[in-house]
Amino acid sequence: MSLEQEQFEQRFARIREIEALGARPYGQRFDFTHTVPQVWAEYGAKTAEELDAARVPVRLPGRILTIRRMGKAGFMHLQQGGAKLQVYVKKDALSEAGFQLYQLLDLGDVIGVEGYLFRTRTGELSVHVDQLVFLSKNLLGIPEKYHGLEDVELRYRQRYLDLIANPEVLTVFAARARIVGSLRRQLESRGFIEVETPMMQSLYGGAAARPFVTHHNALDIDLYLRIAPELYLKRLVAGGMDRVFEINRNFRNEGVSTRHNPEFTMLEFYQAYTDYRGLMDLTCELLKQLAIDATGATVVEYQGQQLDFGNVRRYTIREALVEFWPAPDRPSLDQVRDPAWLALHSNRPSPGEKLVDLFERHVEEHLFQPTIIYEYPVEVSPLAKQNPDDPSMTDRFEVFAAGMEIGNAFTELNDPNEQRRRFEMQLAMRERGDEEAHQMDEDYLRALCYGLPPTAGEGLGIDRLVMLMTNSKSIRDVILFPLLRPEGPIGIADMLRAATAHDGRE
């Protein structure tokens, strides 16, 4: 028998002993008066004299992190909600069965305690326990407290264990909830309506990406998991919903990296009767307030540097290429506009694709401070309106911070005939081998034929925003269950079966 199986069976055998004391090892309701974080918030500053005078009664649950037994007394630390609190157990204060139950406790067990608050001789805020209730048995233990859970893949795969062993992880996902709430409140306060659009689509679109394919048995048709909700949201604007947004899950069949997960969350919003410059101003307002709501300030620390979301820079894509091109061969604006110069530095098929290729290779990594880059080429912007002063460019912008894109927006193309031509341009790119080029969407063209008002729309990457606001280096740190390769056989069922057999229950 392995050491792991032996420890498992020792813990499993304690279930019988717990039941013999009249306690239930699983499933008992526990009504509490406080959580551990509430105790600290309300009484963390109280002195020993103040606590003794008030004799504050508390009843709270938690998971055991430490146990220090000393004969007829002992201390434990309970963890709940990312905080921990010491409890003091004394034989004279408990019933005989209660103290016997205390002696059966293992690290990781979930219990409830009832008693009153006091400070120990060393000044630590603690609960003097009068009653102990068993709530759930931990059969596998928890990582040793001084080392925590350090295996990165294990942390992502067993997020439940990560949250137990590394309670600071909870603060990241609490911040994520604040970020989503901030964006929702800000848009609703401006008259936007939250909607839901299909996640399974017969024709995918709204972005340049490869889809995941699934099959609907009843209809006997292939469907695609959406890569973006854009075309559905614009259908709603055409129908008279002037301001709409969706906080949505998207699925893109692409690579995995510290900045990419095949399943990710975006905010997309559309506003009628404005343009991309109006959304630039709105984006700056949203990001500034978001930083305040998430961190308390507009300046956020990320990977040792300061990001100022109260001051978002703006460049055209050509200006950015000039500004950030490596010296001493920095080009002029006239050179960047010259197809011959572009051809010398990129082998992409068209001038617009060459321009974007050079931007991605030479500029993106330098955009650490929050920056808006605008006026993108037509070739890479199939749904954006052409710039009236330069038809080779569109009224589109992207938002960058920490060297990565966090948003994409543009004035929507609302001329159905021009949209048809753009789709055909994309079909030609697909025939040349571009698997991410857009498809022809006849129903979307039909919606445009009913008249889409002048509109601007934007998508913001929630996961990357959370990375920035929580100083998280990898996107997997801000997704509770990121995609991983399936692991091999785990063996938990066999361990339970063996422990049950040795215990005489089967």
N, C-alpha and C positions, 0 to 999 in steps of 0.2 A: 504494500500500500504506500502510495506517495505521501510526502509530508502535507501537501495541499489537501489530499483526500482525508488524511488523518485529522487535520485541523477542522475541516468541514464537518466530519462526523462528530467530533467533540462538541462543536457548537450545535449541531442538529440534536444531539442527545440531551442538551439542556432544555429543549422544548418540553420534554417529558417532565423534567424537574420543575419547570415554570408552571406547567399545568397542575402538578401535584400540590403546589402552593395556592391553588385556586385562581391563578391569573391566566389570562388568555394571551398566547404569544403573537396572535395576529388579529387585526380587525376591530379593536375596541375603540368606540367613540371617546373623545377626550375634549371636554369643554374647557377652554382656557380663558384667563383674564388678561393675559399679556403675551406678547411675543418677546423673544430675546432682544430684538432691536428696539422695541417699545420700552423695555426695562431700562436700557442704556439711555434712550432719549429722555425719559422722564426722571430717572433717578441717578444717572451717571455722575452728576455733579454734587449729589447730596453727601454730607459728612456722616461719619459713624454716629455722631450724637443725634443728628436729625433723623437718621433711619431708626435708631433705637427708640426715640420719642414717638415716632409715627407707627412703628412696627407694621410696615406696609405688607399686607397679605398678597401673595402672587400664586398663580397656578399657570404653569407654562410647559410646553413640550419642547423636545429637542433631540438631537442625535449625539451620542456619547463620543467625544473626541479623546478624552483622557480619563484614566481612573488611577487614583492613588489611594490604596487601602492601607489603613494603619490600625489593625486590630478592631477595636470597637467603634471606630470612626473612619472617615475617609472623605476625599474630595473627588469631584468629577467636573469636567467642562462639557457643557451642552452647546451644540451649534444649531442655529436656526437663522434663516434669512441672511446668511453671510456674516453673522455675528456670533460670538461665543460668550458664555456666562458660567462662572463657577457655581457649583452647588456643594453644600456641606451635608454629609450624612452622618448621623450619630445614632448608635444602637438604642440609647435611652429615649430618643425622640420618635422612633418608629415602632410599629407592632413587631412581634417576633417574626411573622411571615414577611413583613415588609423588609426587615433587615436581611432575612434569608434570600429574598429576591434580589436585594442589592448585591449580595455576594455571588449571585449567578450572572451578573451583567458582564457583557463583553464590549470591547470597543466597536462602535458602529451601531449598536442597538439603539432603537428609538424608544424613549420613555417620556412620561409626564411626571412632573413633580409639583407638590403643593407645600407652601411654607411661607416664610417671611424674609424680607431683605435685611441684610446687615453687612458690615464690613469686617473682614478678618483682621488679625493683629498686624498683618502686613498691608492693610488698607485696601484689599481687593473686594470689590462689590460681589456679593454672593447671596445665594438662597439657602436659608436654614430649612432643611427638608423635614416636614412632618408626615408626608404621605408620598409614596412612590407608586406609579402605575406603569406596568409594562405595556408597550404599544406595538412594537414590531421587532422580530428577531433578525439580526444580521448574520448570515451564515458564511459570508466570504471575508469578513474583516475589512479594514481600510488601510491605505498606505501609512507608513510610519510618519508621525506628524512633522518631524524635522526635515523630511525630504519631499513629502507630498507626492503627487503623481507627475513624473517628469517625462515619461514616454509620450512624445507628441501625438503619434498616431493612436495610441491607446486613449489619450485624452479625447480625441475627436470621435473615436469609435464608441467609447463608453462615457458619453457626456455626463451621465448620471453619477459615475464615480468621480469624474473631473469636478463636478459641482460640490461633491462631498469633500474631496481632498484639497481642492483649491477654491475656497469660498470667494476669493476675489473675482473669480470668473463670473459670479452672479452679478457683480457691479457692471460688467460689460453689457449683459443682456438687459439689465435694468435701464442702462443708458440707451440701449437700442429702442426700448419701449418709449422712452421720453422723446427720442428723435422722431419716431413714427408719429407719436401724438402731437409733437410740435408742428410737423408738416401738415397734418390733418387739420389742426386748429387754425393755422395760418391761412390755409386755402378756404376753409369754411367761413372764416371771418370776412373773406373777400367775395363771398357769394358763389363759390364753387360747390357743385353737388357730387358726392361720392357715388360711383356706379360700379357695376361688375359686368365684365364681358367674357365671352367664351374662352376657356383654356384649351379646349379641343376644337380644332378648326379644319375645315375641308381644304382650305387654301391658306398657307401661312404667309405673313408679310409684315411690313412695318419696320424691318431692320435687315441688315446684311448678315445673315447667319444660316448655318445648317440646322435643320429641325430634327427632333425626335419623331419617329413614326410609330403609330399604334393602329389597331384595327377594331372597328365596331362590329361585333358579331351579328347583331339583329339587323342592321342596315347593310351589312357586308360591304363596308367601305373602309378605306384607309383614312386615317385622320392624323393631324399633326398637333403636337403640343406647341402652344403659341411661343413664338420668339419675341412678340411684342403685341400689346393691345391697340396699337396706334390706329389702324384702319377702322376698327370698330368704334373707337372713341370719336373719330372724325365723322363717322356716319351719324352719331348722336348729335353732334354740333349741326350737321346738315339738317337734322330733324327738328332743331329749335332749342336744344339744350346748350345754351351759350357758354357755360363754364362747367366743365366736368373734370373729374380726376379719378384715378384708380390706383390703389396701392396693390400691386399685382406681382404674382410669381411668373417668371419667364423661364423658358427652357431652351438652351442652345447647345447643340451637339458639337461641342468644341473642346479644346484642351483644358487641363486643370493646372492652375498655378496659384501663387500666393495672392493673385488679384482676380482669378477667374474660378467660378464654380458653375457647373452646367445648369444648376437650378439656382436662381437668384431673385432678389426682390427689387422692384423699381417703383418709383412714383412717376406716373405720367399724367399730365394735365394739359388741357386745351382751353383757350380763351378766344372767343369770337370778337371781332372788331378791334383787334390790336395786331402788332407785328413783332418780329423778332427783337427789335430794339426795346419794345415795351416789356418783353419777357426778360431781356437782359437786366433791366431795372428791378423787375419783380424777383428775379433769381438772386440778385445781390441782397435784397431785403430778406428773402427766405433764409439764405445761408447765414446772414448776420444773426437773425433771431434764433435760428437753429443752434448755433454755437453757444449762444447765451443760455438757451433752455437746457442744452446737454451738459455744459461745463461751467456755466456761470459767467463766462467772459467771451469776447469776440476773438481773442487770441488764444490759440490752442497749441499745446505742445505735441509734436509728432516726430518720433524717432530722433529726439535730441534737438529739433529745430522748432521755431515758432511759426505757426500759420496764422495769418491775420485775415479772418473772414469779415472784418469790418472794412477791408480795403481790397477789393477785387480789381486786378489790372485788366486792361482790354487792348488786344492787338488784332489786326487782320492777320490771316494766315500768312500772307506775304510779308507783312511787317515783322511777324514773329520769326520768319526764316532769316530775315536780314539781322534782326536783333540778336539771335542766339546761334547763328552760324559760326563755327569755330574760326577764330582768327588764325592767320592773317588774311585768309582768302574770302573775307566777308563780302557777299555780293551787294549790289545796289538794288533798289526797288525795280528799276528798269530791267536789270538782268533777270530778276525773278519772274518778271512778266514775259520774258523772251522765251519762246518755245525752243529756240536753238540752245540757249543756256541750260534749260531744263533737260534737254536731250543728252547733254554732255554728262549729266550727273545721275540720270535715272533711265532705266531701260523699260519702264512701264509703257503701255500702249499709247496713251493720250497725254496731252499736256496737263490736264487736271489730275490724272492719276499720278503723274510724275511729281507734281507739286505736293500732293498729299504724302507720297512715298518719302520725299525729302524731309517734310515736316516731321513725320513719324520717326525717321532715323536720326535727325539732327536737333530737333526742338523739344519734343515731348518730355524727355528726361530732365530738361532744365526748368520745367514749369512747376517748381516746388510751391511757390506762393500761389494762392487762389488766383486763377487767370481765366479770362474769357478770350477765346480765339474765334473770330468770325469771318464771314465771306468764304465759304467752301466751294470748290468746283462743282459744276453741274454733274459731271460723270459719277461722283461719289455721293450725290444727294438727290436720289430719284423722286423724293416726295416734297422737296423744298422749292419755294418760289424763286425764280430768277431775279438777280439784282438788276433793277432798271437801268443802272449806269454801266453795268458790265455784264452782258448776257452770258458770259462764260462762267460766271460765279452765281451763287445763290445766297439768299438772305438766311443764313444758317450760322449758328455758333455752337461751340462745345466749351464745357467748363472743365478746367484741370486744377488739381492740387496734389502736392507730393509726387509729381511726375506721372499721374494717372488721370484718365478721363473719369469724371464723376457725373457729367450731364451732357445732353445733346438736345438742341432746340432749333426751330426754324419757323419762318413764315410759311404756312402751308400752301402748297400748290393747289389752287381751286379751279383752274381751267381744265375741264375734262379732256379736251383735245391735246393740250400740252402734256397732261398726265399720261395719255395714251402713248404719245411719242417717247416719254421717259421710260415707260414700261417696255416699249419696243427696244430702246437703247439697252436696257438691262437684259432683255432676252438675247440681244446680240453678244453682250458680255458673257452670258451663260454659255452660248454656243462656242465661245473662245476658251471655255474651260473654267470660268468663274462660278464655282458651285454656290457661292453666297449671293449671287445677283438676284434681284427681285423677279417675281413672276408677274404675269398678267392677271389682274384682278378685275373681272368684268363687272361684278356687283358693286365694287367700290367706284368704278367709273360711272355706273348708273346713279349712285348716290350723288356724285359730283354734278351730274346732269340736272339734278333737281335744284342745284344752287347751294354751294358751301359758302357762307359768309367769309369775308376776310378774317383769317384765323391764324393764331400762332400756337404752337404746342411744344412741350418739353418732356424729356425723361430724365430723372435723377436716380442714380444708383444708390439705393438704401444701404447695401452692404458696405460699399466703399466709403460712404459718409460715416457709417458707424466705425469703420477702421480708423478714420481720421479723428473722430471725436473721442475715441477711447484709447488712442495710441497703440493700436493693434497692428502688428506687422503683416499678418496673413489674413485673408478673407475667411479662412477656416476658423479663425479665432472668434468671429462674430456671427457665424452660422451655427446654430445649436447642433445640427446633425448634417455636416458636409458629406458630399458623396465620396465614398471610399470603395476600394475593391472588396468584394465579399471575403470574409475570413474563413478559414477552414473550420472543421468540426470543433465546437467549443467544449463539449463534454459535461455541461451542467446537468442535463437530464440523467446521464449515467451516474454522476455523483449523488444526485438526489435519490435515484433508484437504489444505489448501493447503501447509502446511509439509512434509507427506509428499511432495507432488508436486514442490516446489522442491528437495527433498533427493534426488530421484531414486529414491524407494522405491515409487512407484506409477507 
